[in-house]
Each structure stands twice: as structure tokens, then as C-alpha cells.
């Protein structure tokens, strides 16, 4: 791969099987995906299709049974070195302040000098809009604000790829929409490659440059959709609704659809 390539990550023929009491469960099968630098990729699929497993493999939290993952054209085994993850729950350490939790995201103490470290923490707290809450503890913040802190913690190590596993799934509808808008602002400013999994087709279209649709287990990539819509995106526009309709049809046959769209 040339040095001028825009590819950040390439996944080739990736497979994963788990051993369970009753035998083997094939979670992922023949996953092929290319993610370009600075892209926002969303993955949508039903529960149990392997979306979270795929993120955990990329993060280095699960092993690969077959296939390969490349970062910048180089095959890697410890993928998590250049990635960071935001989970559905904030997973903040309750005995740390918000400032201390964000600082905890620096895995390499030699990454910053002391002053650079303080400046980077302040910059990220301002970026996610919680700079006034740096000295409080997680239990003193709402769920949405805790997730903001989690995003700041994930970004502090300057990851090449930010992975997000249903990061807004536990939030109420209005807070979820606000957080979607905030993550787009962060993406546009930081230029970090992002990969987000969700059950929500609307969320996938609103955020993603490309929407990857996964099949039921064993999870395979059923289809991909390029979302060439201007930002900020209008969820009520005919183009948005049309993409939603196309993705929705990937999950059901005509007979199975519980309701029909009219455009």
C-alpha cells in the first residue's frame, strides 16, 4: 500500500467463533471492510449479530480466529495500540474526579509533559462542554455528561481510530440527539477516524459517511450504503428517508415488514 493511500484500517476475511457449553457459536464470518482516514463509519444490525464483538477485536480485547486487520497497510496483532473505545456505559472510575478520569486515558506517561497534559485535559473538557465540572465526581453528573467525559478520556491519547459501542443507547431521546450533534462537532474538529455501532438506523444515517449493514449471526456484512448528504442532515428530508427505507429493507422481506413506508 502506498504512503499516499487514504486507508486507515482494512479488515480482510475476519472470522470469530466462541466456544460455549453446547459447542461452537460462529459470531463473525468473512468480514471485509475498508475504513479511510477521517471517515465516520456506522455499523447497524440487530442484537447478537456481532457488532460489539467486531469492535472488541479491533480494540484488541478479543482474539482473531481467521483473517487479518491492517493499520496503515501494516498487518497488526495488537490492534488496540492505535484505537480507543467509548462503551454504552460511561465506565468512569467513581473515586476519580472528571479531570482525573480524563487523565486516566493517557496510557503512556511519556506522551505529554506535565504542562502539555494539563493543557490537553482542559482542551478536551472544553471540547465536550464540561470544563466547569472538572473537579466533580461521576455520580454528580447526568448520564449524558458522563458520556461526554468518556469521549474526552478516549480522545486524550490521540487514537487513530475512535470506536463507539452504542455510546448513546442508555440516554433519553432528546439527550441522545444532542450527543449525536456533539460527536459530529468533535469529529469535525479532531479529524479522528470513527467507527460506531448502533441498533438505530436513523442514528447510523445521521452520523455516518458510510452505513454498514450486518446480517444476523453469524455476522456478515450484508450491504454498505454511502451517505452523500450535506451536514447538518435533515432527518425529514426525502433523501434521508429514502436511504432509511433502503437500509430498512435489508432487514426484512416484504412479507416480514411490520409497517410500510410511503414516500
C-alpha positions in Angstrom: 0.0 0.0 0.0 1.4 3.4 -1.0 2.2 6.1 1.5 -0.4 8.3 -0.2 -3.2 5.9 0.5 -6.1 7.2 2.5 -6.8 3.8 4.0 -6.6 3.9 7.8 -7.8 0.4 8.5 -8.5 -2.7 6.4 -10.3 -5.8 7.6 -9.9 -8.9 5.5 -11.9 -12.2 5.8 -12.2 -11.8 9.5 -13.9 -14.6 11.5 -14.6 -15.3 15.1 -16.0 -18.4 16.8 -16.8 -18.7 20.5 -16.8 -22.0 22.5 -19.9 -22.4 24.6 -21.3 -25.3 26.7 -23.3 -26.7 23.7 -20.5 -26.4 21.2 -19.3 -23.6 19.0 -21.0 -20.3 18.1 -19.8 -18.5 15.0 -20.1 -14.8 15.8 -18.5 -13.3 12.7 -17.8 -14.7 9.3 -15.8 -13.3 6.4 -15.9 -9.6 7.4 -14.3 -7.4 4.8 -14.2 -3.6 5.4 -12.0 -0.7 4.5 -12.1 2.5 6.5 -10.4 5.6 5.2 -8.6 8.3 7.2 -11.1 10.7 8.9 -14.2 8.7 7.9 -17.2 8.3 10.1 -18.4 4.7 9.7 -21.6 3.4 11.3 -22.5 -0.2 11.7 -26.1 -1.2 12.2 -27.5 -4.6 12.9 -29.8 -6.5 15.3 -28.8 -7.7 18.7 -26.4 -10.6 18.7 -25.1 -10.0 15.1 -21.5 -9.5 16.3 -21.3 -5.7 16.1 -19.8 -5.3 19.6 -17.5 -8.4 19.0 -16.1 -6.7 15.9 -15.2 -3.6 17.9 -13.7 -5.6 20.7 -11.5 -7.4 18.2 -10.4 -4.1 16.6 -9.7 -2.8 20.1 -7.6 -5.9 21.0 -10.0 -7.2 23.6 -10.8 -10.3 21.6 -8.6 -12.6 19.5 -9.0 -13.2 15.8 -9.7 -16.7 14.7 -9.3 -16.1 11.0 -8.5 -13.2 8.7 -6.4 -10.1 9.2 -6.5 -6.5 10.2 -4.2 -3.8 8.8 -3.5 -0.3 10.1 -1.9 2.0 7.5 -1.2 -1.1 5.3 0.7 -3.0 8.0 -0.8 -6.2 9.5 -1.2 -5.9 13.2 -2.0 -8.3 16.0 -2.2 -5.9 18.9 -4.8 -3.6 17.3 -5.7 -1.7 20.4 -2.5 0.3 20.4 -3.9 2.9 18.0 -7.5 2.7 19.0 -9.7 3.8 21.9 -13.3 2.9 22.8 -16.4 4.5 24.3 -18.8 2.0 25.7 -22.6 2.2 26.2 -22.0 2.8 29.9 -19.6 5.6 30.8 -17.3 3.3 32.8 -15.8 6.2 34.7 -13.9 5.5 37.9 -16.3 6.7 40.7 -13.4 7.6 43.1 -11.8 9.9 40.5 -12.9 13.4 39.6 -13.9 14.0 36.0 -10.5 15.6 35.4 -8.7 12.6 36.9 -10.9 10.2 34.8 -9.9 12.0 31.6 -6.2 11.9 32.6 -6.5 8.2 33.2 -7.0 7.8 29.4 -3.3 8.6 28.9 -1.8 5.1 28.7 1.7 6.4 28.0 3.0 8.7 30.7 5.7 10.0 28.4 3.2 11.1 25.8 2.9 14.7 27.3 5.0 16.9 29.6 3.1 17.9 32.8 2.0 21.2 31.3 1.0 19.6 28.0 -1.0 17.0 29.9 -2.9 19.7 31.8 -3.5 21.7 28.6 -4.8 18.7 26.7 -7.2 17.8 29.5 -8.5 21.3 29.6 -8.8 21.4 25.8 -10.9 18.2 25.7 -13.1 19.1 28.6 -13.9 22.3 26.8 -14.4 20.4 23.5 -17.1 18.2 25.1 -18.6 21.1 27.1 -17.9 20.0 30.7 -14.9 22.2 31.6 -16.8 23.7 34.6 -17.2 20.2 36.1 -13.6 19.1 36.1 -13.5 18.7 40.0 -16.8 16.9 40.5 -17.3 13.1 40.7 -19.1 11.0 38.1 -22.2 10.4 40.3 -22.7 14.2 40.4 -23.3 14.3 36.6 -26.1 13.2 34.4 -25.7 10.2 32.1 -25.1 12.5 29.1 -22.4 14.5 30.8 -20.7 11.3 32.0 -20.6 10.1 28.3 -19.0 13.4 27.4 -16.3 12.7 29.9 -15.9 9.2 28.5 -15.4 10.6 25.0 -12.8 13.1 26.3 -11.0 10.2 28.0 -11.0 8.2 24.8 -9.6 11.1 22.8 -6.8 12.2 25.1 -4.4 9.6 23.8 -4.9 10.8 20.2 -6.1 7.5 18.8 -6.1 6.9 15.1 -9.5 5.3 15.4 -12.2 6.0 17.9 -14.5 3.1 18.5 -18.0 3.6 19.9 -20.2 0.8 21.1 -23.8 2.1 21.4 -22.5 5.2 23.2 -25.9 6.9 23.4 -28.1 3.8 23.9 -28.8 4.4 27.6 -29.7 8.1 27.1 -33.2 9.6 26.7 -34.3 10.6 23.2 -33.5 14.3 23.5 -30.2 13.8 25.2 -29.3 11.2 22.5 -29.9 13.7 19.7 -27.8 16.4 21.5 -25.0 13.9 21.9 -25.2 12.9 18.2 -24.7 16.6 17.3 -21.8 16.9 19.8 -20.0 13.9 18.5 -20.2 15.3 15.0 -18.7 18.6 16.2 -15.9 16.6 17.9 -15.3 14.5 14.7 -15.1 17.6 12.5 -12.7 19.3 14.8 -10.4 16.4 15.8 -10.5 14.7 12.3 -10.4 11.3 14.1 -11.5 8.2 12.2 -14.6 7.0 13.9 -16.4 3.7 14.0 -19.8 3.5 15.8 -22.2 0.5 16.2 -25.9 1.0 16.8 -29.3 -0.6 16.5 -30.7 2.7 15.3 -30.9 3.2 11.5 -31.8 6.8 11.9 -28.7 7.4 14.1 -26.5 5.5 11.6 -27.6 7.7 8.7 -27.4 10.9 10.7 -23.8 10.3 11.8 -22.2 8.1 9.1 -20.3 8.8 5.9 -20.9 5.1 5.2 -23.5 2.8 6.9 -22.5 -0.9 7.1 -25.4 -3.3 7.5 -24.7 -6.6 9.2 -26.7 -9.8 9.0 -27.9 -11.9 11.9 -25.4 -14.4 13.4 -23.0 -15.3 12.1 -22.5 -11.7 11.4 -21.5 -10.8 7.9 -21.6 -7.5 6.0 -24.9 -7.7 4.2 -24.6 -4.3 2.4 -23.0 -0.9 2.7 -24.5 2.5 1.9 -22.7 5.7 1.2 -24.5 8.7 2.7 -23.8 11.6 0.4 -25.9 14.1 2.3 -24.8 17.6 3.4 -24.3 18.2 7.1 -26.1 19.0 9.3 -28.5 16.4 8.0 -32.3 16.9 7.9 -33.9 13.7 9.2 -37.2 14.7 7.5 -35.7 15.3 4.0 -36.8 12.9 1.2 -33.2 11.9 0.6 -32.7 10.9 4.3 -35.9 9.0 4.3 -35.1 7.2 1.1 -31.8 6.0 2.5 -33.6 4.9 5.7 -36.0 2.9 3.5 -33.3 1.1 1.6 -31.4 0.1 4.8 -34.6 -1.0 6.5 -35.4 -3.3 3.6 -32.1 -5.1 4.2 -33.5 -6.5 7.5 -36.9 -7.8 6.3 -38.5 -9.4 3.3 -41.6 -7.7 2.0 -43.8 -10.1 4.0 -42.0 -9.6 7.2 -42.1 -5.8 7.3 -44.2 -4.8 10.3 -45.1 -1.5 8.7 -44.7 0.1 5.3 -43.0 3.3 4.2 -44.7 5.9 2.0 -42.5 8.5 0.4 
